[in-house]
Amino acid sequence: MMEIMEGSHAVAHAVKQCRPQVIAAYPITPQTHIVEALADMVADCHLDAEYVTVESEFSALSACLGASAAGSRVYSATTSQGLALMFEVCYNVAGMRLPIVMTIVNRSLGAPLSIWNDQQDSISLRDSGWLQYYAQDNQEATDLHYIAYKVAEDHDILLPAFVCLDGFILSHTYEPVEMLTQEQVDSFLPAFSPYQRLDADDPISFGMYATPEYYMEFRYEIDRAMQRSKKAFSAAGKEFADLFGRDYSAPVEGYRLDDADTALVAMGSICGTAKDAIDEMRSSGRKVGLLNVRTFRPFPGPEIAKALSGVSRVAVLDKNISLGAKGAMGIEVKDALYGSGIPVLDYIIALGGRDVRKKDIAAVVDMAEKNQGDLFYGLRKEVL
């Protein structure tokens, strides 16, 4: 049923339908509305789950780790400095192969303090072993939670997953969202069946000490599982499409790319603005297209190379900066297109919540066509 919902409340409703048994989270702007809504659902007996109140994000994910190891379906949500405080536990969760799903409401990192949106927080955990899915609108933000649990809990994967949505731009915006019924979700996402769990009658150990003879093999196994998750994501997205009509089976989504000379590459809500800008540029005869990257981990390098094989140039819109290098996605798109001869220009854009309008997208395309790139877009040089 189609409803007009705030993004955070739509996500909370989707999480409720996934039937998590344990939720632990610490409220932090702009994630707060999600966990407030879930706390209300538990308090009002609309969700049969244990809601663990904690004193910090470190404790929140630690509680999730223990609950998942004990065999529960687990959920958390955070953002920015809260995710940074979880850093140590994020690596432990992935290393212990615990399929926790966590919403990241993307927000910039301090200092200086900012509560506004960019994607620096989740990108900074790109090497932690968590799957990373990015939503371009609130419909996708809700649907990706069902798919994330399906992929993460696959016994051939067993990795945790971030579902990322842009703070305020999506989390606090009301949009039409078609919510599934509980029966529909149950038909897609069965009850959690842990591959292994802590059991006093059959004791096992998680996250033990690894000497140099064993550590590298653990990291290899995580990397192999990450690669296998591509197939699991595609299968889950295809099944979702067959059941409900919305297709998320591809890790990348092209928009007006077939005859494009200039291709934009982006993740998250900026894709909506880019599509509108592309429509305007197309009406004036400019051949511009967009590639929306839906899964940043695992990185869809071959799929990106295939989708961009016919373009003359690529302009990557990075809402993050790997300081001392370039934007994280720009670096990886260049690697994916290495040897193709297609120039890849990177634009650091919209850090700290700076607005991006259609004219900004058009300005990036203008610069790309002049081979001007690898720069911060929109710097206010008068305040430097």
PyMOL commands that set and color helices and strands:
alter all, ss='L'
color gray80, all
select helices_A, chain A and resi 7-17+32-43+57-69+80-85+87-95+120-123+138-152+182-188+215-244+270-283+301-307+328-336+351-353+358-369+381-383
alter helices_A, ss='H'
color red, helices_A
select strands_A, chain A and resi 2-6+22-25+50-53+74-78+101-106+131-134+161-166+174-178+252-255+262-266+288-293+295-297+313-318+344-348+375-376
alter strands_A, ss='S'
color yellow, strands_A
deselect
rebuild
show_as cartoon
